[in-house]
Amino acid sequence: MIIDLEPISRRIDTKISKKKRIYDYLTKINIQIRSLCGGSGTCAKCRILVQKGNQYLTPPSQNEIKLLNKQELEQGWRLACQTFINEQLIDNLESSSQPQIIIFLPDELLLEDFNILTSGINKGVEFNPVIKKLYLEIEKPTLEKPIPDLERIKSSVLKVNKEITFNFELLKIIPKILRESDHKITLTFWNDHKVIAFEPGNTVKDNFGIAFDIGTTTIVGYLINLNDGKVYSTASMLNPQTAYGEDVITRITYIKDNEDGLKKLNSIVIEALNEIILKNCARAKIQSNQIYEATIVGNSVMHHISLGLNPTNIGLSPYIPIVQHGLNVKSKEINLNISQQGNVYILPIIAGFVGADTMGVILSSHIDEEKELTLIIDIGTNGEIILGNKKILATGSCAAGSALEGAHINDGMRAAAGAIDSIKIDPKDLSVSYTTIKDKKAIGICGSGLIDAVSEMLKSKILTRSGSFNKEFINHERIIKRDKNTEFIIARKDEDDLIKDIKITQKDIREIQMAKGAFYSGTKVILKYLNINPEIKQIFLAGAFGNYINKENAKFIGMIPDIPSEKIFQIGNAAGIGAQNCLLNNELRNKAEKLLKNIKYIEIATKKEFQKEFAEAMYFPHLNLDYFASLKEYTDIPKR
């Protein structure tokens, strides 16, 4: 059976299995495609166009009939996760060098060419790395002084160090290295006393660490020289686990439903980390065994999967992780390709859905040292809220990030080439201008574009404050009523030479309302729970989404509190900076453990105030306009 994939010119030549979907064949040859639902047939993001051989495929499933309209099905559009090959028909085919099936993979399907945020604002830390190197010239043994090798090494070390311990495995290589190097050696110490590497000659200058931020969607690795604290190289990639679901819940489900699910997802992420290590080493022209420590941040589920720990209970009430405190493990125990005895430090988890990445944000932002009450919103695939100052610190999570990253949005997508990332609407005629990432043809709308679209639709009075389409504009040519769902056309297929019209639907607006409402109401609930009077004086927006959005528009739709824009700061990949700083300063690890004891974790959705706060925050910008007194435009926008 031959399947050709266009426009990427790939061919699948394989035996057919009745248990495999087109989705499975694509995954098998490492073509990563969008699948918010992990291939369960509910998100409709894995659309493919069958250009030849539709008769060899199983008929559309009930999910496809529900999620694809009649016209799309007639044109040959299918969902890869719902489409099987009809084994009986294929058995009767004669062998041929020509493809029986040709499938077109649209740009928005492929998980490639993503904007991955690697930078962030680093306020700096005192340079005191846990890894240090020491060059020694060891006294040679004689008949008069037949002192054992290890004792002579210890004697030399104790002249400059208070303590020394050796891994047993290193004892096996001491005699050979000592004599081949004329007793000139370099020891690598972890935490000042534990020797984790024993090398011939003077290798003090070759001293590196790597900091990882393992996100649900992306992975970033920073190679750092531990002699001077400088970042020598940065590499990133899409998290290859996205082929098994684009959020943590679908990955937990995959692990529950597949006997080897945990093993598979663990090996996938470790392979990704090792690939990033190789990329960084190639750029810095070093060997991977010159990396002696790695630090890792990630949400609780990524944390567990990376360590080979089952995250299932994190997804079930009361959302309990296996471990909370920071961990130190040997690199070889998790198959990470750095120095064989290298250490891997994983930052502590705060709570079930507030992970080590949030601890990284807290450490890098220094929110615990701020005099003024500060709000941090980390907008990613999961949304975290941190509120506090040097007197008090609280955090909670809200299920908001996925919609803002394209999930559940009709033409939504992540920030990749071709995504509409900024929008302007002329209120006079409702004409639309937009930009796309990398100036490619528009294929969808990413989070920053969604925020802009809703803000502009409000300013143009296309939407009411309740989120409904304004009846005054219902007959405008850009507003279409289709299948009981009203749509506003952002980009026209014919005008812009696109595959399809790109639009914002009434359902999309509701998704944005729920997302922005979750962040704002979550903040209010934490404020009430802390029972403190001070107003929020500054806001830090963390994460890729927080870095790219128009902060004025985020405030205009009521996603963040109404404070002066000059007090709203976009701090980038703060979690990744936190991981870096833990490489550079050993004391930060102790600080993380102390913070863990003092941070108040609030299960926002279970608080009695939440439903009321959430319902009020669903309005644009809020039911109570007094909370957004600076937004004078809202006096002219209808409430309903």
Secondary structure as UniProt FT lines:
FT   STRAND          2..6
FT   TURN            7..9
FT   STRAND          10..13
FT   TURN            18..19
FT   HELIX           22..28
FT   TURN            29..30
FT   TURN            36..37
FT   STRAND          47..52
FT   HELIX           54..56
FT   HELIX           62..67
FT   HELIX           70..75
FT   STRAND          77..79
FT   HELIX           80..82
FT   STRAND          84..85
FT   HELIX           87..91
FT   STRAND          101..104
FT   HELIX           107..109
FT   STRAND          131..137
FT   HELIX           149..157
FT   TURN            158..160
FT   STRAND          165..166
FT   HELIX           168..171
FT   TURN            172..173
FT   HELIX           174..180
FT   TURN            181..183
FT   STRAND          184..190
FT   TURN            191..193
FT   STRAND          194..200
FT   TURN            204..205
FT   STRAND          208..214
FT   STRAND          218..225
FT   TURN            226..228
FT   STRAND          231..238
FT   HELIX           240..244
FT   HELIX           248..257
FT   TURN            259..260
FT   HELIX           261..284
FT   HELIX           288..290
FT   STRAND          291..298
FT   HELIX           300..306
FT   TURN            307..308
FT   HELIX           312..315
FT   TURN            317..318
FT   STRAND          327..330
FT   HELIX           331..333
FT   TURN            334..335
FT   TURN            340..341
FT   STRAND          343..346
FT   TURN            352..353
FT   HELIX           356..365
FT   HELIX           367..369
FT   STRAND          374..379
FT   STRAND          383..388
FT   STRAND          393..398
FT   TURN            399..400
FT   HELIX           401..404
FT   TURN            405..408
FT   TURN            410..411
FT   TURN            417..418
FT   STRAND          419..425
FT   TURN            427..429
FT   STRAND          432..436
FT   HELIX           437..439
FT   STRAND          444..445
FT   HELIX           447..459
FT   TURN            460..461
FT   TURN            465..466
FT   HELIX           471..473
FT   TURN            474..475
FT   TURN            477..478
FT   STRAND          479..482
FT   TURN            483..484
FT   STRAND          485..491
FT   HELIX           493..496
FT   STRAND          502..505
FT   HELIX           506..530
FT   STRAND          538..542
FT   HELIX           543..548
FT   HELIX           551..556
FT   TURN            557..558
FT   HELIX           565..567
FT   STRAND          568..572
FT   HELIX           574..584
FT   HELIX           587..598
FT   STRAND          600..601
FT   HELIX           604..606
FT   TURN            608..609
FT   HELIX           610..617
FT   HELIX           625..628
FT   TURN            629..630
FT   HELIX           632..636
//
